[in-house]
Amino acid sequence: MKRICEVLEFNGSSRYKWPSDWQAGAAHQHRDRALAEKIYRVHGETQSTYGPPRVTAELKERSCGPTRNTSLAP
């Protein structure tokens, strides 16, 4: 492993961080997918007339809205 890291000019100690980074990324992707499903559901229930502000308000009313760091706008 040490030789591989030297050849790739990669810090060998970083390999211990990979599993935690991958798990955090996977959890984030899962939350994003769940939120996307909720957005599509609300959008469909409103006959596709709600835009990002109204979808956000509807999700917050249902207590399942996005976090403050999530944007529904494209």
N, C-alpha and C positions, 0 to 999 in steps of 0.2 A: 504494500500500500504506500509505503514511504517513497519508493521509486516512482510510482505512478504520479504521486502528488508533485514530486520534483520535476518530472517531465512536463506535466501540465502547468507548472508554476502555480500550484494550488496550495493553500494553507491546509496542512493535514488535520489540524485541530477542528476545522470546520465540518469535517464529516460527522462529528458527534451531534451537530446541530440539525442535520438533515431530517431525521425522523420527526422532530418537533415542528419544523417548518412545514413538512408535508402534511402533518395532522392538522395544523392550523389552517393551511390552505384548503384542505378537504372540508373542514368544518365551515369555512367561509363560503365555499362553493355550494354546500348543502343549504345554508341559509339563503343564499342568492336564489337558488332554484325554488325553494319554498316560497320566497317572497314573489318571484315571478309568477308562480301558479296562482297566488292570491290576487295579483294585479290582473292577470288574464281573466280570472273568475269575476272580479268586480267589473272589469271593462265589458265582459260579455253580458253580465246581468243588467247592465245599463244600456244595452243595445249599441255598444261602442260609441256612446255620446260623451262619456267622461274623459277629460284630458288628465294630465299628470296632477294638477292641483286638486281636482275633485276626487281623483282616485286616492290620492294621499289622505285627504280628509275622510273619505269613506273608510279606508283601512284603519285610520286612527280611531274613528268612531267604533269600529269593530274590535278595537284593542289589539290589532295585529299589524300595525303600521310599521314602516321602515324606521331605522334609527336616524338620528339627526344627520349622520354622515352619508346617508344614502340618497341618491337623486333618482327620481322616477322619470325625469325629462331625458330625452335622447341627447 
